[in-house]
């Protein structure tokens, strides 16, 4: 296991280098002039040149890339073009809010969708199965924005159960007051595709020969489903769950914007609206790093879920 992890981490180096190079070139070509943005619209040419000199923009392209690469390796991601605040500090202060909202969504999606899909697979072909499949298809057809607008109107405005927007510095207050509504809406959206997907995984396993053999030995349907079918279907389920982790930060864009949550999603939207490309490029390569780490974590989870899997 240790040798495998070391090898995978080493393989991540050229991949991340390519991502960083691509991000640098894209923002260099299409991100505008940082000196003009930082100096402001009313700055003189001398002031713009001074900022450009300070940022090293007068240096050759490969030197600028070296500075950019050094910032990433040393976790000194430069300063925000909009607020002149350290991007690393912005990331550190915004990350807890995103984790507070996104962690329950990830856990509830898995904990609810897996048993629900297993039950639907057990009832395959029945009226209940068909009804649930129709309901999940309809749920998939509705935009997430509709869930947010209707949810805020019904649960926040009409019933008054939750605030429409807001956030506090207290974790328990956030979990009790501000988190439930966005988490509930996100789970309502996410459980439909997860249920359909996991149902397919379970149905594939139910049709295997080992399931018929287990039934022929006299095992109850409960034992067959929980001990055999669920265990063998865990590998594709783990793949879906782990790979979805980076996507949660992308999904935070809408949730945090509509519910006033000061997380990474809101930070990305603010940076996009303010042409703060220094912050945006940091979010891009952090997202790439999370995706690569998720791939490695997926492979490790295979070995933990199924002892027959050997990492090599």
C-alpha positions in Angstrom: 0.0 0.0 0.0 2.8 2.4 1.0 4.7 1.8 -2.2 1.6 2.3 -4.3 0.8 5.6 -2.6 4.3 6.9 -3.2 4.1 5.9 -6.8 0.8 7.5 -7.3 1.9 10.7 -5.6 5.0 10.8 -7.8 2.8 10.3 -10.9 0.7 13.3 -9.8 3.7 15.6 -10.2 3.8 15.8 -14.1 0.0 15.9 -14.2 -0.2 18.9 -11.8 2.7 20.6 -13.6 0.8 20.3 -16.9 -2.4 21.7 -15.2 -0.4 24.6 -13.7 1.3 25.4 -17.0 -2.1 25.4 -18.8 -3.7 27.6 -16.2 -0.8 30.0 -16.4 -1.0 30.3 -20.2 -4.8 30.6 -20.3 -4.9 33.4 -17.7 -1.8 35.0 -19.2 -3.5 35.2 -22.6 -7.1 36.0 -21.6 -6.9 37.3 -18.0 -6.1 40.9 -18.8 -3.3 43.0 -17.5 -2.9 42.6 -13.7 -1.0 45.8 -13.4 -3.9 47.8 -14.9 -6.5 46.0 -12.7 -4.5 46.5 -9.5 -3.5 50.1 -10.2 -7.1 51.1 -11.0 -8.8 53.0 -13.8 -7.5 56.4 -12.8 -3.8 55.3 -12.5 -1.2 57.0 -14.6 1.1 55.1 -16.9 3.9 55.5 -14.4 1.8 53.9 -11.6 0.9 51.0 -13.9 4.5 50.4 -14.8 5.4 50.5 -11.1 2.8 47.8 -10.4 4.0 45.8 -13.4 7.6 46.0 -12.1 6.5 44.9 -8.6 4.6 41.9 -9.9 7.5 40.8 -12.2 5.4 41.3 -15.4 8.3 42.9 -17.2 10.3 39.6 -16.8 10.4 37.0 -19.6 7.5 34.6 -19.8 9.4 31.6 -18.4 10.5 33.7 -15.4 6.9 34.7 -14.7 6.0 31.1 -14.9 8.8 30.3 -12.4 7.4 32.9 -10.0 3.9 31.5 -10.4 5.1 27.9 -9.8 7.1 29.0 -6.7 3.9 30.6 -5.3 2.0 27.4 -5.7 4.7 25.2 -4.2 5.2 27.5 -1.2 1.4 28.0 -0.8 1.9 31.7 -1.4 -0.7 32.1 -4.0 -0.3 35.8 -4.5 -2.7 38.5 -3.6 -6.2 39.2 -4.7 -6.4 41.7 -7.6 -9.7 43.0 -6.1 -8.9 43.4 -2.4 -5.1 43.0 -2.3 -5.6 40.3 0.4 -3.6 37.1 0.4 -5.3 34.5 -1.7 -4.1 31.8 0.7 -5.7 33.6 3.6 -9.0 34.0 1.6 -9.0 30.3 0.9 -8.3 29.4 4.6 -11.1 31.7 5.9 -13.7 30.6 3.3 -13.0 26.8 3.4 -14.7 26.1 6.7 -18.1 27.5 5.5 -17.9 25.3 2.4 -17.1 22.2 4.4 -19.9 23.0 6.8 -22.4 22.8 4.0 -20.9 20.3 1.6 -19.9 17.6 4.1 -23.4 16.9 5.2 -24.6 16.9 1.6 -22.0 14.2 0.6 -22.7 12.0 3.6 -26.5 12.3 3.3 -26.5 11.6 -0.4 -24.6 8.4 0.2 -26.4 7.3 3.4 -29.8 7.8 1.9 -29.3 6.8 -1.7 -27.6 3.5 -1.1 -30.3 1.8 1.1 -33.1 3.5 -1.0 -31.6 2.2 -4.2 -31.1 -1.3 -2.7 -34.8 -1.4 -1.7 -35.9 -0.3 -5.1 -33.7 -3.0 -6.7 -35.2 -5.6 -4.4 -38.7 -4.4 -5.6 -37.6 -4.4 -9.2 -40.4 -4.6 -11.7 -43.1 -3.8 -9.2 -45.4 -0.8 -9.2 -43.4 0.8 -6.5 -40.2 0.5 -8.5 -41.8 2.0 -11.6 -43.3 4.8 -9.6 -40.0 5.7 -8.0 -38.2 5.6 -11.3 -40.8 8.0 -12.8 -40.5 10.3 -9.8 -36.7 10.4 -10.0 -36.9 11.1 -13.8 -39.2 14.0 -13.1 -36.9 15.2 -10.3 -33.9 15.1 -12.7 -35.8 17.2 -15.2 -36.3 20.1 -12.8 -33.5 22.7 -12.6 -31.7 23.2 -9.3 -32.7 26.8 -9.4 -36.3 25.9 -9.2 -35.6 23.8 -6.1 -33.8 26.8 -4.5 -36.5 29.3 -5.4 -39.4 27.1 -4.3 -37.6 25.9 -1.2 -36.8 29.4 -0.1 -40.4 30.6 -0.8 -42.1 27.7 1.0 -39.8 26.8 3.9 -38.3 30.2 4.6 -40.8 32.9 3.5 -44.2 31.1 3.9 -43.5 28.7 6.8 -40.6 30.6 8.4 -38.8 27.5 9.4 -35.4 28.7 8.2 -33.8 32.0 7.3 -33.6 32.8 3.6 -30.0 33.8 3.8 -27.3 34.3 6.5 -24.3 33.0 8.2 -22.6 33.3 11.6 -19.2 32.7 13.2 -20.6 29.9 15.4 -20.5 26.4 14.0 -23.5 25.1 16.0 -25.6 28.0 15.0 -24.8 27.5 11.4 -25.6 23.8 11.6 -28.9 24.4 13.4 -30.1 27.5 11.6 -28.5 28.2 8.3 -27.3 24.8 6.9 -30.5 22.7 7.0 -32.4 24.4 4.2 -29.5 24.4 1.6 -28.5 20.9 2.6 -32.1 19.6 2.3 -32.6 21.1 -1.1 -29.2 19.8 -2.4 -30.0 16.3 -1.1 -33.4 16.4 -2.7 -31.7 17.2 -6.0 -28.8 14.7 -5.6 -30.7 11.7 -4.4 -32.6 11.2 -7.6 -29.7 10.5 -10.0 -27.8 8.6 -7.2 -30.8 6.3 -6.7 -31.1 5.5 -10.4 -27.4 4.9 -10.7 -27.0 2.8 -7.6 -30.1 0.8 -8.5 -28.4 -0.1 -11.8 -25.3 -1.3 -9.9 -27.5 -3.5 -7.5 -29.5 -4.9 -10.4 -26.2 -5.9 -12.2 -25.1 -7.8 -9.1 -28.5 -9.4 -8.4 -28.4 -11.0 -11.8 -25.0 -12.7 -11.1 -24.5 -16.4 -10.6 -23.2 -16.1 -7.0 -26.6 -14.5 -6.0 -28.5 -17.5 -7.4 -26.1 -19.8 -5.6 -26.5 -18.0 -2.3 -30.3 -18.3 -2.6 -30.0 -22.0 -3.5 -28.0 -22.5 -0.3 -31.1 -21.2 1.6 -29.8 -17.8 2.6 -32.5 -15.2 3.3 -33.0 -12.4 0.8 -31.9 -9.9 3.5 -28.6 -11.7 3.9 -28.1 -12.0 0.1 -28.7 -8.3 -0.4 -26.7 -6.9 2.5 -23.8 -9.4 2.7 -23.3 -10.2 -1.0 -25.0 -7.7 -3.4 -24.2 -4.6 -1.4 -20.6 -5.6 -0.8 -19.9 -6.4 -4.4 -21.6 -3.2 -5.6 -19.6 -1.0 -3.3 -16.7 -0.5 -5.8 -18.7 1.4 -8.5 -20.6 3.2 -5.7 -17.3 4.3 -4.0 -16.1 5.5 -7.4 -19.1 7.7 -7.8 -19.0 9.0 -4.2 -15.3 9.8 -4.1 -15.1 11.3 -7.6 -18.1 13.5 -6.6 -16.0 15.2 -3.8 -14.4 17.8 -6.2 -17.8 18.4 -7.7 -19.2 19.5 -4.4 -17.0 22.6 -4.5 -18.4 23.4 -7.9 -21.9 22.9 -6.7 -21.2 25.3 -3.9 -21.3 28.1 -6.4 -25.1 28.2 -6.6 -25.8 27.2 -3.0 -23.5 29.8 -1.5 -24.6 32.5 -3.9 -28.3 32.0 -3.2 -28.1 31.4 0.6 -25.4 34.0 1.4 -22.9 31.5 2.6 -19.3 33.0 2.6 -17.5 29.9 1.3 -15.3 29.1 -1.7 -18.2 29.1 -4.1 -19.2 32.6 -3.2 -15.5 33.6 -3.3 -15.2 32.2 -6.9 -18.3 34.1 -8.0 -17.0 37.3 -6.4 -13.7 36.8 -8.2 -15.4 36.2 -11.5 -17.5 39.3 -11.2 -14.6 41.4 -10.1 -12.1 40.1 -12.7 -10.0 38.8 -9.9 -8.1 36.3 -12.0 -5.4 35.7 -9.3 -8.1 34.2 -7.1 -9.8 32.4 -10.0 -6.7 30.6 -11.2 -6.0 29.4 -7.6 -9.5 27.9 -7.5 -8.9 26.2 -10.8 -5.7 24.4 -9.9 -7.0 23.5 -6.4 -10.0 21.9 -8.1 -7.6 20.0 -10.4 -5.6 18.8 -7.4 -8.8 17.7 -5.6 -9.8 15.7 -8.6 -6.4 13.9 -8.9 -6.5 13.2 -5.1 -10.0 11.8 -5.5 -8.8 9.4 -8.2 -6.1 8.1 -5.9 -8.5 7.9 -2.9 -10.9 5.9 -5.1 -8.2 3.3 -5.9 -7.3 3.0 -2.2 -11.0 2.6 -1.2 -11.3 -0.4 -3.6 -8.8 -2.3 -1.6 -10.5 -1.4 1.7 -14.0 -2.4 0.4 -12.9 -5.6 -1.3 -9.9 -7.6 0.0 -9.6 -9.3 -3.4 -8.4 -6.1 -5.0 -4.6 -5.7 -4.9 -3.0 -2.3 -5.5 0.1 -2.5 -7.8 
